[in-house]
Amino acid sequence: MTDSTATPRPVRILLADDQPLLRTGFRMVLGTEDDLDIVAEAGDGLEAVELSRRLLPDVVLMDIRMPRMDGVAATRAIVDARLPVRVLILTTFDLDEYVVGALRAGASGFLAKDVPAEDLVTAIRTVAAGEAVVAPRILRRLLDRFADVLPDPAATPPRALSALTEREREVLVQVARGLSNAEIARALSVSETTIKTHVGHVLTKLGLRDRVQAVVLAYETGLVRPGA
């Protein structure tokens, strides 16, 4: 008989950063949380991939610029291997193009390295639960750099979006603007369960892993314009 009162298993975390001092700082912050467990540290991307294969952590806290293999390549290797591991990217604003590459590679979100401790903890829990962390203001800033090469939203919708119903396209627009399911439900005057269903259909039809990739696709196809 299963004990329903048993304590849930802690979220297992792999820290991947080539700066020992930063890893120490993250360990100090995360070590105070009973439901988070740092299982290993990696000093470069290749080591992060190897440890992910061996230890299967729930979440890899991944730096972008590291020796031997950068965070984008490491993220792609983890995702391509279909490991039950999710990647949360850490970056600074001067590495914008790397972040977009990491999201395309399958990262479940990204944060700035100076993120407040409570936001970092929340993001890790969110990603471990199977959701994605989307920072709308940061994402818009990233995509503003590529606005000139994005398609005209007034043009014929890309074939990739043709499989969506009108309501699903509407929901995708709201997701791309950074709204939660509850906020979208209020905006469209429907239940949150209905929105969750629509989001699931959007991800399935477009072959996307999570909301982060949905946001990137919405901008890349011109469905939403940066700064709009």
GROMACS elastic network, one bead per residue, 0.5 to 0.9 nm:
[ bonds ]
;  ai    aj funct       b0    kb
    2     5     6  0.87889   500
    2     6     6  0.84184   500
    3     6     6  0.55220   500
    4     7     6  0.86084   500
    5     8     6  0.88118   500
    6     9     6  0.89808   500
    7    10     6  0.86367   500
    8    11     6  0.89876   500
    8    35     6  0.79265   500
    9    12     6  0.85654   500
    9    35     6  0.73121   500
    9    36     6  0.89089   500
   10    34     6  0.72855   500
   10    36     6  0.50988   500
   10    37     6  0.59483   500
   11    35     6  0.60480   500
   11    37     6  0.58654   500
   11    38     6  0.82808   500
   11    57     6  0.79433   500
   11    58     6  0.61013   500
   11    59     6  0.75329   500
   11   124     6  0.83146   500
   11   125     6  0.74032   500
   11   128     6  0.68204   500
   12    35     6  0.87951   500
   12    36     6  0.62870   500
   12    38     6  0.58503   500
   12    39     6  0.60752   500
   12    56     6  0.84236   500
   12    57     6  0.50011   500
   12    58     6  0.51191   500
   12    59     6  0.65191   500
   12    60     6  0.87059   500
   12   128     6  0.87700   500
   13    36     6  0.71776   500
   13    37     6  0.59314   500
   13    39     6  0.57934   500
   13    40     6  0.72541   500
   13    41     6  0.87872   500
   13    57     6  0.55010   500
   13    58     6  0.60540   500
   13    59     6  0.50178   500
   13    60     6  0.57782   500
   13    61     6  0.71145   500
   13   124     6  0.85769   500
   14    37     6  0.88203   500
   14    38     6  0.59670   500
   14    39     6  0.59237   500
   14    40     6  0.51427   500
   14    41     6  0.56803   500
   14    42     6  0.73950   500
   14    48     6  0.77106   500
   14    51     6  0.80425   500
   14    52     6  0.76592   500
   14    55     6  0.88816   500
   14    56     6  0.89911   500
   14    57     6  0.61600   500
   14    58     6  0.80829   500
   14    59     6  0.63878   500
   14    61     6  0.61261   500
   14    62     6  0.82664   500
   15    23     6  0.65992   500
   15    26     6  0.80306   500
   15    27     6  0.82961   500
   15    38     6  0.72965   500
   15    39     6  0.83645   500
   15    40     6  0.64871   500
   15    42     6  0.60802   500
   15    43     6  0.84739   500
   15    48     6  0.80880   500
   15    59     6  0.87366   500
   15    60     6  0.60726   500
   15    61     6  0.50536   500
   15    62     6  0.66300   500
   15    63     6  0.85668   500
   16    19     6  0.89944   500
   16    23     6  0.76949   500
   16    40     6  0.86860   500
   16    41     6  0.58252   500
   16    43     6  0.59183   500
   16    44     6  0.65600   500
   16    45     6  0.70917   500
   16    47     6  0.82951   500
   16    48     6  0.59554   500
   16    60     6  0.69163   500
   16    61     6  0.58874   500
   16    63     6  0.60055   500
   16    66     6  0.86698   500
   16    71     6  0.85332   500
   17    20     6  0.72522   500
   17    22     6  0.73225   500
   17    23     6  0.64675   500
   17    41     6  0.78566   500
   17    42     6  0.63409   500
   17    43     6  0.52592   500
   17    44     6  0.63523   500
   17    45     6  0.81315   500
   17    48     6  0.88968   500
   17    61     6  0.81678   500
   17    62     6  0.65273   500
   17    63     6  0.51376   500
   17    64     6  0.81441   500
   17    65     6  0.82038   500
   17    66     6  0.67759   500
   17    71     6  0.89958   500
   18    22     6  0.83727   500
   18    23     6  0.82034   500
   18    42     6  0.73818   500
   18    44     6  0.56182   500
   18    45     6  0.86811   500
   18    63     6  0.78247   500
   18    65     6  0.80759   500
   18    66     6  0.56896   500
   18    67     6  0.73581   500
   19    22     6  0.54930   500
   19    23     6  0.65224   500
   19    24     6  0.88238   500
   19    43     6  0.71621   500
   19    66     6  0.89199   500
   20    23     6  0.50353   500
   20    24     6  0.61168   500
   20    25     6  0.86336   500
   20    43     6  0.76444   500
   21    24     6  0.50524   500
   21    25     6  0.62853   500
   21    26     6  0.87842   500
   22    26     6  0.62307   500
   22    27     6  0.84897   500
   23    26     6  0.51407   500
   23    27     6  0.60527   500
   23    28     6  0.86030   500
   23    41     6  0.75599   500
   24    27     6  0.50109   500
   24    28     6  0.62040   500
   24    29     6  0.87366   500
   25    28     6  0.51556   500
   25    29     6  0.63560   500
   25    30     6  0.86725   500
   26    29     6  0.51216   500
   26    30     6  0.59844   500
   26    31     6  0.81024   500
   26   117     6  0.86734   500
   27    30     6  0.52507   500
   27    31     6  0.55087   500
   27    32     6  0.86553   500
   27    38     6  0.72215   500
   28    31     6  0.52332   500
   28    32     6  0.69353   500
   29    32     6  0.60930   500
   29    33     6  0.79079   500
   29   117     6  0.65425   500
   29   118     6  0.89123   500
   29   121     6  0.84308   500
   30    33     6  0.56356   500
   30    34     6  0.87472   500
   30    36     6  0.65431   500
   30    37     6  0.77558   500
   30    38     6  0.77860   500
   30   117     6  0.82264   500
   30   120     6  0.86326   500
   30   121     6  0.69551   500
   31    34     6  0.75430   500
   31    36     6  0.70489   500
   31    37     6  0.71022   500
   31    38     6  0.75171   500
   32    36     6  0.82786   500
   33    36     6  0.55387   500
   33    37     6  0.81129   500
   33   121     6  0.82533   500
   34    37     6  0.76811   500
   35   125     6  0.88621   500
   36   121     6  0.85233   500
   36   124     6  0.87307   500
   36   125     6  0.83959   500
   38    41     6  0.78668   500
   38    57     6  0.88083   500
   39    55     6  0.80193   500
   39    57     6  0.73583   500
   40    51     6  0.77041   500
   40    55     6  0.84781   500
   40    57     6  0.87646   500
   41    47     6  0.87760   500
   41    48     6  0.77930   500
   41    51     6  0.84734   500
   42    45     6  0.73906   500
   42    46     6  0.84510   500
   42    47     6  0.55472   500
   42    48     6  0.52165   500
   42    49     6  0.89060   500
   42    51     6  0.76225   500
   43    46     6  0.86662   500
   43    47     6  0.67841   500
   43    48     6  0.75324   500
   43    66     6  0.74710   500
   43    67     6  0.80214   500
   44    47     6  0.54995   500
   44    48     6  0.63042   500
   44    49     6  0.89700   500
   44    63     6  0.87219   500
   44    65     6  0.85841   500
   44    66     6  0.50952   500
   44    67     6  0.53431   500
   44    68     6  0.63844   500
   44    69     6  0.64621   500
   44    70     6  0.73128   500
   44    71     6  0.82893   500
   45    49     6  0.63321   500
   45    50     6  0.86979   500
   45    62     6  0.82622   500
   45    63     6  0.83872   500
   45    64     6  0.86063   500
   45    65     6  0.85514   500
   45    66     6  0.60656   500
   45    67     6  0.68346   500
   45    68     6  0.64966   500
   45    70     6  0.53201   500
   45    71     6  0.57589   500
   45    72     6  0.86151   500
   45    73     6  0.75787   500
   45    74     6  0.52577   500
   45    75     6  0.84458   500
   46    49     6  0.52056   500
   46    50     6  0.62815   500
   46    51     6  0.86471   500
   46    67     6  0.83386   500
   46    68     6  0.62894   500
   46    69     6  0.53360   500
   46    70     6  0.80559   500
   46    73     6  0.88231   500
   46    74     6  0.65698   500
   47    50     6  0.50128   500
   47    51     6  0.60125   500
   47    52     6  0.83691   500
   47    68     6  0.88062   500
   47    69     6  0.85734   500
   47    74     6  0.89639   500
   48    51     6  0.52378   500
   48    52     6  0.59932   500
   48    53     6  0.86367   500
   48    60     6  0.80064   500
   48    62     6  0.82265   500
   48    71     6  0.88723   500
   48    74     6  0.70349   500
   48    78     6  0.89546   500
   49    52     6  0.50261   500
   49    53     6  0.62500   500
   49    54     6  0.86773   500
   49    74     6  0.59170   500
   49    75     6  0.79474   500
   49    77     6  0.69006   500
   49    78     6  0.61737   500
   50    53     6  0.52421   500
   50    54     6  0.62950   500
   50    55     6  0.85739   500
   51    54     6  0.50056   500
   51    55     6  0.56526   500
   51    56     6  0.74643   500
   51    57     6  0.84240   500
   52    55     6  0.54038   500
   52    57     6  0.61783   500
   52    60     6  0.78153   500
   52    78     6  0.73071   500
   52    83     6  0.78611   500
   52    85     6  0.72350   500
   53    56     6  0.57134   500
   53    57     6  0.86756   500
   53    78     6  0.78433   500
   53    81     6  0.85205   500
   53    83     6  0.71168   500
   53    85     6  0.89226   500
   54    57     6  0.88060   500
   56    59     6  0.86293   500
   56    83     6  0.71787   500
   56    84     6  0.67469   500
   56    85     6  0.62157   500
   57    60     6  0.68360   500
   57    84     6  0.79911   500
   57    85     6  0.60045   500
   57    86     6  0.82520   500
   58    84     6  0.70544   500
   58    85     6  0.50746   500
   58    86     6  0.62053   500
   58    87     6  0.86098   500
   58   127     6  0.86684   500
   58   128     6  0.59417   500
   59    85     6  0.57662   500
   59    87     6  0.56417   500
   59    88     6  0.68961   500
   59   124     6  0.70507   500
   59   125     6  0.89329   500
   59   127     6  0.72387   500
   59   128     6  0.61282   500
   60    85     6  0.71609   500
   60    86     6  0.62696   500
   60    88     6  0.60557   500
   60    89     6  0.81583   500
   61    86     6  0.89034   500
   61    87     6  0.62676   500
   61    88     6  0.50660   500
   61    89     6  0.60810   500
   61    90     6  0.68920   500
   61   124     6  0.82475   500
   62    71     6  0.61494   500
   62    72     6  0.89663   500
   62    74     6  0.86017   500
   62    75     6  0.80541   500
   62    87     6  0.65806   500
   62    88     6  0.59523   500
   62    90     6  0.58110   500
   62    91     6  0.86756   500
   63    66     6  0.69436   500
   63    70     6  0.79558   500
   63    71     6  0.56997   500
   63    72     6  0.89052   500
   63    88     6  0.87213   500
   63    89     6  0.59940   500
   63    91     6  0.63728   500
   63   113     6  0.87933   500
   64    70     6  0.57657   500
   64    72     6  0.64054   500
   64    89     6  0.69865   500
   64    90     6  0.66820   500
   64    91     6  0.62165   500
   64    92     6  0.89875   500
   64    95     6  0.80480   500
   64    98     6  0.69531   500
   64    99     6  0.76042   500
   64   102     6  0.82486   500
   65    69     6  0.82617   500
   65    70     6  0.51586   500
   65    71     6  0.61076   500
   65    72     6  0.85017   500
   65    91     6  0.85653   500
   65    95     6  0.87081   500
   65    98     6  0.86314   500
   66    69     6  0.62475   500
   66    71     6  0.66592   500
   67    70     6  0.63644   500
   69    72     6  0.81883   500
   69    73     6  0.62508   500
   69    74     6  0.63531   500
   70    73     6  0.55684   500
   70    74     6  0.61883   500
   70    75     6  0.86231   500
   71    75     6  0.59117   500
   71    76     6  0.84989   500
   71    89     6  0.78008   500
   71    98     6  0.84394   500
   71   102     6  0.72868   500
   72    75     6  0.51502   500
   72    76     6  0.62355   500
   72    77     6  0.86617   500
   72    89     6  0.89295   500
   72    98     6  0.68513   500
   72    99     6  0.77767   500
   72   101     6  0.63098   500
   72   103     6  0.83421   500
   72   104     6  0.89393   500
   72   105     6  0.67401   500
   72   107     6  0.85381   500
   73    76     6  0.50781   500
   73    77     6  0.61443   500
   73    78     6  0.86803   500
   73   102     6  0.79003   500
   73   105     6  0.78512   500
   74    77     6  0.50735   500
   74    78     6  0.62477   500
   74    79     6  0.86502   500
   75    78     6  0.51996   500
   75    79     6  0.61758   500
   75    80     6  0.84738   500
   75    86     6  0.87816   500
   75    87     6  0.66368   500
   75    89     6  0.88316   500
   75   102     6  0.66707   500
   75   103     6  0.88940   500
   75   105     6  0.62994   500
   75   106     6  0.67734   500
   75   107     6  0.63938   500
   76    79     6  0.51507   500
   76    80     6  0.58461   500
   76    81     6  0.84026   500
   76   102     6  0.75595   500
   76   104     6  0.85995   500
   76   106     6  0.64822   500
   76   107     6  0.81024   500
   77    80     6  0.51590   500
   77    81     6  0.60859   500
   77    82     6  0.87755   500
   77   105     6  0.85963   500
   78    81     6  0.52719   500
   78    82     6  0.66721   500
   78    83     6  0.61310   500
   78    84     6  0.88529   500
   78    85     6  0.73080   500
   78    86     6  0.83588   500
   78    87     6  0.83950   500
   78   106     6  0.88129   500
   79    82     6  0.51821   500
   79    83     6  0.64062   500
   79    84     6  0.85868   500
   79    85     6  0.78106   500
   79    86     6  0.80287   500
   79    87     6  0.86641   500
   79   105     6  0.73724   500
   79   106     6  0.61681   500
   79   107     6  0.80767   500
   80    83     6  0.78519   500
   80   105     6  0.86914   500
   80   106     6  0.87294   500
   82    85     6  0.80904   500
   83    86     6  0.82559   500
   85   128     6  0.85893   500
   86   106     6  0.85880   500
   86   107     6  0.69229   500
   86   108     6  0.62756   500
   86   127     6  0.68966   500
   86   128     6  0.70433   500
   86   130     6  0.81328   500
   87   106     6  0.78685   500
   87   108     6  0.55719   500
   87   109     6  0.72555   500
   87   110     6  0.86392   500
   87   127     6  0.79905   500
   88   107     6  0.61366   500
   88   108     6  0.56808   500
   88   109     6  0.51748   500
   88   110     6  0.54761   500
   88   111     6  0.75586   500
   88   123     6  0.82122   500
   88   124     6  0.74277   500
   88   127     6  0.73678   500
   88   132     6  0.88381   500
   88   133     6  0.81586   500
   89    99     6  0.76134   500
   89   102     6  0.76084   500
   89   103     6  0.86510   500
   89   107     6  0.68399   500
   89   108     6  0.78317   500
   89   109     6  0.61063   500
   89   111     6  0.61976   500
   89   112     6  0.83994   500
   90    99     6  0.86701   500
   90   109     6  0.88352   500
   90   110     6  0.56726   500
   90   111     6  0.50309   500
   90   112     6  0.55869   500
   90   113     6  0.55182   500
   91    94     6  0.82935   500
   91    95     6  0.67284   500
   91    96     6  0.81349   500
   91    98     6  0.86433   500
   91    99     6  0.72710   500
   91   110     6  0.72303   500
   91   111     6  0.63149   500
   91   113     6  0.55488   500
   91   114     6  0.88733   500
   92    95     6  0.58296   500
   92    96     6  0.75294   500
   92   111     6  0.83120   500
   92   112     6  0.54207   500
   92   113     6  0.61707   500
   92   114     6  0.82471   500
   93    96     6  0.56329   500
   93   112     6  0.75096   500
   93   138     6  0.85012   500
   93   141     6  0.89270   500
   93   142     6  0.82315   500
   94    97     6  0.85100   500
   95    98     6  0.54783   500
   95    99     6  0.66636   500
   96    99     6  0.52363   500
   96   100     6  0.66572   500
   96   101     6  0.88453   500
   96   141     6  0.85281   500
   96   142     6  0.55835   500
   96   143     6  0.85788   500
   96   145     6  0.85836   500
   97   100     6  0.52977   500
   97   101     6  0.63375   500
   97   102     6  0.87343   500
   97   142     6  0.73537   500
   97   143     6  0.89164   500
   97   145     6  0.86846   500
   98   101     6  0.50282   500
   98   102     6  0.61872   500
   98   103     6  0.87467   500
   99   103     6  0.62644   500
   99   104     6  0.86296   500
   99   110     6  0.74864   500
   99   142     6  0.81302   500
  100   103     6  0.51500   500
  100   104     6  0.62617   500
  100   105     6  0.85815   500
  100   139     6  0.86116   500
  100   142     6  0.74712   500
  100   143     6  0.81480   500
  100   216     6  0.79717   500
  101   104     6  0.51201   500
  101   105     6  0.61502   500
  101   106     6  0.88772   500
  102   106     6  0.64925   500
  102   107     6  0.57208   500
  102   109     6  0.87958   500
  102   110     6  0.88286   500
  103   106     6  0.52577   500
  103   108     6  0.70817   500
  103   109     6  0.69685   500
  103   110     6  0.81925   500
  103   212     6  0.69328   500
  103   213     6  0.64503   500
  103   216     6  0.76301   500
  104   107     6  0.72623   500
  104   212     6  0.88701   500
  104   213     6  0.66140   500
  104   216     6  0.76132   500
  106   109     6  0.87806   500
  106   209     6  0.72141   500
  106   210     6  0.85917   500
  106   212     6  0.85670   500
  106   213     6  0.73021   500
  107   110     6  0.76695   500
  107   132     6  0.86228   500
  107   212     6  0.79260   500
  107   213     6  0.83850   500
  108   127     6  0.65651   500
  108   130     6  0.86325   500
  108   131     6  0.75197   500
  108   133     6  0.64126   500
  108   134     6  0.83841   500
  108   209     6  0.84654   500
  108   210     6  0.71169   500
  108   211     6  0.81922   500
  108   212     6  0.63405   500
  108   213     6  0.81577   500
  109   123     6  0.84823   500
  109   127     6  0.77526   500
  109   132     6  0.56407   500
  109   134     6  0.58399   500
  109   135     6  0.80745   500
  109   212     6  0.63346   500
  110   123     6  0.88712   500
  110   133     6  0.66815   500
  110   134     6  0.71497   500
  110   135     6  0.75171   500
  111   114     6  0.82584   500
  111   115     6  0.65894   500
  111   119     6  0.89754   500
  111   120     6  0.77281   500
  111   123     6  0.84166   500
  111   133     6  0.82990   500
  111   134     6  0.87131   500
  111   135     6  0.75726   500
  111   138     6  0.87415   500
  112   115     6  0.54046   500
  112   138     6  0.88433   500
  113   116     6  0.88553   500
  114   117     6  0.86194   500
  115   118     6  0.83261   500
  115   119     6  0.64705   500
  115   120     6  0.63437   500
  116   119     6  0.53580   500
  116   120     6  0.64072   500
  116   121     6  0.88817   500
  117   120     6  0.51366   500
  117   121     6  0.63118   500
  117   122     6  0.86763   500
  118   121     6  0.51778   500
  118   122     6  0.61848   500
  118   123     6  0.85800   500
  119   122     6  0.50660   500
  119   123     6  0.60145   500
  119   124     6  0.86097   500
  120   123     6  0.51061   500
  120   124     6  0.62517   500
  120   125     6  0.87269   500
  121   124     6  0.52678   500
  121   125     6  0.63724   500
  121   126     6  0.86566   500
  122   125     6  0.52022   500
  122   126     6  0.61030   500
  122   127     6  0.86713   500
  123   126     6  0.50015   500
  123   127     6  0.61294   500
  123   128     6  0.84776   500
  123   132     6  0.83547   500
  123   133     6  0.62646   500
  124   127     6  0.52524   500
  124   128     6  0.60442   500
  124   129     6  0.85645   500
  124   133     6  0.87315   500
  125   128     6  0.50854   500
  125   129     6  0.61744   500
  125   130     6  0.89276   500
  125   131     6  0.89510   500
  126   129     6  0.51914   500
  126   130     6  0.68080   500
  126   131     6  0.55809   500
  126   132     6  0.67785   500
  126   133     6  0.70322   500
  127   130     6  0.52838   500
  127   132     6  0.54352   500
  127   133     6  0.66573   500
  128   131     6  0.72235   500
  128   132     6  0.89350   500
  129   132     6  0.88188   500
  130   210     6  0.84639   500
  131   210     6  0.70485   500
  131   211     6  0.76170   500
  132   210     6  0.62693   500
  132   211     6  0.58893   500
  132   212     6  0.59886   500
  133   211     6  0.81110   500
  133   212     6  0.70326   500
  134   138     6  0.85965   500
  134   139     6  0.75725   500
  134   178     6  0.66443   500
  134   211     6  0.76320   500
  134   212     6  0.59854   500
  134   215     6  0.82706   500
  135   138     6  0.55024   500
  135   139     6  0.60193   500
  135   140     6  0.86515   500
  135   178     6  0.71057   500
  136   139     6  0.50591   500
  136   140     6  0.60809   500
  136   141     6  0.85834   500
  136   176     6  0.78802   500
  136   177     6  0.64654   500
  136   178     6  0.50641   500
  136   179     6  0.85754   500
  137   140     6  0.52640   500
  137   141     6  0.63330   500
  137   142     6  0.87632   500
  137   178     6  0.84837   500
  137   227     6  0.89817   500
  138   141     6  0.50888   500
  138   142     6  0.62679   500
  138   143     6  0.87252   500
  139   142     6  0.50138   500
  139   143     6  0.61540   500
  139   144     6  0.84858   500
  139   215     6  0.87699   500
  139   216     6  0.86279   500
  139   226     6  0.86617   500
  140   143     6  0.51097   500
  140   144     6  0.59154   500
  140   145     6  0.89015   500
  140   177     6  0.88882   500
  140   225     6  0.87606   500
  140   226     6  0.53912   500
  140   227     6  0.62099   500
  140   228     6  0.89779   500
  141   144     6  0.52081   500
  141   145     6  0.71684   500
  141   226     6  0.76808   500
  141   227     6  0.80140   500
  142   145     6  0.59042   500
  142   146     6  0.76959   500
  142   226     6  0.87428   500
  143   146     6  0.52353   500
  143   147     6  0.63095   500
  143   216     6  0.86192   500
  143   219     6  0.75914   500
  143   220     6  0.87985   500
  143   225     6  0.86785   500
  143   226     6  0.60161   500
  143   227     6  0.88226   500
  144   147     6  0.50325   500
  144   148     6  0.83392   500
  144   225     6  0.85184   500
  144   226     6  0.53369   500
  144   227     6  0.71451   500
  145   148     6  0.77854   500
  145   226     6  0.88991   500
  146   149     6  0.57112   500
  146   150     6  0.66820   500
  146   226     6  0.86690   500
  147   150     6  0.53160   500
  147   151     6  0.85726   500
  147   219     6  0.88101   500
  147   225     6  0.73742   500
  147   226     6  0.64927   500
  148   151     6  0.82473   500
  149   220     6  0.86994   500
  150   153     6  0.86720   500
  150   219     6  0.73216   500
  150   220     6  0.58128   500
  150   221     6  0.68083   500
  150   222     6  0.58479   500
  150   225     6  0.80025   500
  151   154     6  0.86873   500
  151   155     6  0.77283   500
  151   219     6  0.88055   500
  151   220     6  0.72848   500
  151   221     6  0.60721   500
  151   223     6  0.85372   500
  152   155     6  0.54782   500
  152   156     6  0.86432   500
  152   221     6  0.83092   500
  152   222     6  0.57893   500
  152   223     6  0.83701   500
  152   225     6  0.86432   500
  153   156     6  0.78029   500
  153   157     6  0.74481   500
  153   221     6  0.76524   500
  153   223     6  0.54257   500
  153   224     6  0.70550   500
  153   225     6  0.75155   500
  154   157     6  0.80373   500
  154   222     6  0.84227   500
  154   223     6  0.86997   500
  155   158     6  0.84903   500
  155   222     6  0.87914   500
  156   159     6  0.87412   500
  157   160     6  0.81053   500
  157   161     6  0.65088   500
  157   162     6  0.69001   500
  157   221     6  0.78396   500
  157   222     6  0.83797   500
  157   223     6  0.77932   500
  158   161     6  0.56646   500
  158   162     6  0.67748   500
  158   221     6  0.64761   500
  158   222     6  0.86289   500
  158   223     6  0.89489   500
  159   162     6  0.50594   500
  159   163     6  0.77344   500
  160   163     6  0.69430   500
  160   164     6  0.86319   500
  160   205     6  0.88812   500
  160   206     6  0.67315   500
  160   221     6  0.83486   500
  161   164     6  0.56746   500
  161   165     6  0.88326   500
  161   169     6  0.76482   500
  161   205     6  0.87113   500
  161   206     6  0.73911   500
  161   221     6  0.83833   500
  161   223     6  0.89787   500
  162   165     6  0.78435   500
  163   202     6  0.88630   500
  163   205     6  0.66623   500
  163   206     6  0.78836   500
  164   167     6  0.78902   500
  164   168     6  0.56208   500
  164   169     6  0.60115   500
  164   201     6  0.83489   500
  164   202     6  0.68297   500
  164   205     6  0.72274   500
  164   206     6  0.84100   500
  165   168     6  0.50817   500
  165   169     6  0.62429   500
  165   170     6  0.85990   500
  166   169     6  0.51607   500
  166   170     6  0.62484   500
  166   171     6  0.87356   500
  167   171     6  0.62084   500
  167   172     6  0.86025   500
  167   198     6  0.79735   500
  168   172     6  0.61171   500
  168   173     6  0.86576   500
  168   195     6  0.89793   500
  168   198     6  0.58617   500
  168   199     6  0.73342   500
  168   201     6  0.76691   500
  168   202     6  0.63233   500
  169   173     6  0.62971   500
  169   174     6  0.88083   500
  169   202     6  0.80194   500
  169   223     6  0.85506   500
  170   173     6  0.52185   500
  170   174     6  0.65722   500
  170   175     6  0.88232   500
  171   174     6  0.51384   500
  171   175     6  0.62097   500
  171   176     6  0.86253   500
  171   184     6  0.72066   500
  171   188     6  0.86439   500
  171   195     6  0.73889   500
  171   198     6  0.70844   500
  171   199     6  0.70252   500
  171   202     6  0.84962   500
  172   176     6  0.61036   500
  172   177     6  0.86410   500
  172   198     6  0.87441   500
  172   199     6  0.73053   500
  172   202     6  0.72553   500
  172   214     6  0.72585   500
  172   215     6  0.77315   500
  172   218     6  0.71666   500
  172   223     6  0.86741   500
  173   176     6  0.50896   500
  173   177     6  0.63971   500
  173   178     6  0.89848   500
  173   215     6  0.82782   500
  173   218     6  0.70160   500
  173   223     6  0.69253   500
  173   224     6  0.64711   500
  174   177     6  0.50531   500
  174   178     6  0.66856   500
  174   179     6  0.58224   500
  174   180     6  0.83896   500
  174   183     6  0.88500   500
  174   184     6  0.63901   500
  174   187     6  0.89236   500
  175   178     6  0.52152   500
  175   179     6  0.53647   500
  175   180     6  0.70092   500
  175   181     6  0.80342   500
  175   184     6  0.77581   500
  175   199     6  0.83783   500
  175   211     6  0.72198   500
  175   212     6  0.89887   500
  175   214     6  0.76485   500
  175   215     6  0.65956   500
  175   218     6  0.88845   500
  176   179     6  0.74643   500
  176   211     6  0.82300   500
  176   212     6  0.84269   500
  176   214     6  0.70383   500
  176   216     6  0.76649   500
  176   217     6  0.87078   500
  176   218     6  0.62852   500
  176   219     6  0.75536   500
  176   223     6  0.89331   500
  176   224     6  0.71292   500
  177   215     6  0.78184   500
  177   224     6  0.80429   500
  177   228     6  0.86792   500
  178   215     6  0.80994   500
  179   182     6  0.79454   500
  179   183     6  0.57020   500
  179   184     6  0.60803   500
  180   183     6  0.51539   500
  180   184     6  0.61790   500
  180   185     6  0.85249   500
  181   184     6  0.51298   500
  181   185     6  0.60567   500
  181   186     6  0.87009   500
  181   192     6  0.59192   500
  181   193     6  0.83649   500
  181   195     6  0.60369   500
  181   196     6  0.64210   500
  181   199     6  0.84868   500
  182   185     6  0.50710   500
  182   186     6  0.63743   500
  182   187     6  0.87129   500
  182   191     6  0.80763   500
  182   192     6  0.54219   500
  182   193     6  0.89302   500
  182   195     6  0.80524   500
  183   186     6  0.51981   500
  183   187     6  0.62043   500
  183   188     6  0.86978   500
  183   192     6  0.84397   500
  184   188     6  0.60891   500
  184   189     6  0.82198   500
  184   190     6  0.83946   500
  184   192     6  0.77760   500
  184   195     6  0.71064   500
  185   188     6  0.52886   500
  185   189     6  0.56449   500
  185   190     6  0.50273   500
  185   191     6  0.55223   500
  185   192     6  0.51499   500
  185   193     6  0.84660   500
  185   194     6  0.78213   500
  185   195     6  0.61044   500
  186   190     6  0.66400   500
  186   191     6  0.77801   500
  186   192     6  0.81191   500
  187   190     6  0.80850   500
  188   191     6  0.87450   500
  190   193     6  0.84318   500
  190   194     6  0.66561   500
  190   195     6  0.73834   500
  191   194     6  0.52263   500
  191   195     6  0.66147   500
  191   196     6  0.88220   500
  192   195     6  0.50872   500
  192   196     6  0.61957   500
  192   197     6  0.86650   500
  193   196     6  0.50384   500
  193   197     6  0.62775   500
  193   198     6  0.87250   500
  194   197     6  0.51063   500
  194   198     6  0.63045   500
  194   199     6  0.87259   500
  195   199     6  0.61124   500
  195   200     6  0.85150   500
  196   199     6  0.51478   500
  196   200     6  0.62114   500
  196   201     6  0.87143   500
  197   200     6  0.50986   500
  197   201     6  0.62974   500
  197   202     6  0.87280   500
  198   201     6  0.50639   500
  198   202     6  0.62072   500
  198   203     6  0.87356   500
  199   202     6  0.50387   500
  199   203     6  0.62683   500
  199   204     6  0.86192   500
  199   211     6  0.82056   500
  200   203     6  0.52685   500
  200   204     6  0.61918   500
  200   205     6  0.85998   500
  200   210     6  0.89173   500
  201   204     6  0.51241   500
  201   205     6  0.59677   500
  201   206     6  0.84316   500
  202   205     6  0.53062   500
  202   206     6  0.60644   500
  202   207     6  0.82966   500
  202   208     6  0.81031   500
  202   214     6  0.81616   500
  203   206     6  0.53611   500
  203   207     6  0.57879   500
  203   209     6  0.66421   500
  203   210     6  0.66180   500
  203   211     6  0.76531   500
  203   213     6  0.87592   500
  203   214     6  0.70287   500
  204   207     6  0.51151   500
  204   208     6  0.64468   500
  204   209     6  0.82517   500
  205   208     6  0.78972   500
  206   214     6  0.83105   500
  208   211     6  0.79116   500
  208   212     6  0.88565   500
  208   213     6  0.61027   500
  208   214     6  0.65243   500
  208   217     6  0.89907   500
  209   212     6  0.81202   500
  209   213     6  0.66055   500
  209   214     6  0.81368   500
  210   213     6  0.57217   500
  210   214     6  0.65154   500
  211   215     6  0.61796   500
  211   216     6  0.87089   500
  212   215     6  0.51844   500
  212   216     6  0.64512   500
  212   217     6  0.87482   500
  213   216     6  0.50719   500
  213   217     6  0.61389   500
  213   218     6  0.85496   500
  214   217     6  0.51493   500
  214   218     6  0.61137   500
  214   219     6  0.87630   500
  215   218     6  0.51314   500
  215   219     6  0.64643   500
  215   220     6  0.86455   500
  215   224     6  0.88838   500
  216   219     6  0.53205   500
  216   220     6  0.60505   500
  216   221     6  0.86099   500
  217   221     6  0.59461   500
  217   222     6  0.83598   500
  217   223     6  0.83737   500
  218   221     6  0.54828   500
  218   222     6  0.62717   500
  218   223     6  0.51137   500
  218   224     6  0.57883   500
  218   225     6  0.84852   500
  219   222     6  0.50911   500
  219   223     6  0.60086   500
  219   224     6  0.51261   500
  219   225     6  0.60048   500
  219   226     6  0.71202   500
  220   223     6  0.77047   500
  220   224     6  0.82644   500
  220   225     6  0.87226   500
  221   224     6  0.77888   500
  222   225     6  0.59179   500
  224   227     6  0.88578   500
  224   228     6  0.70606   500
  225   228     6  0.54165   500
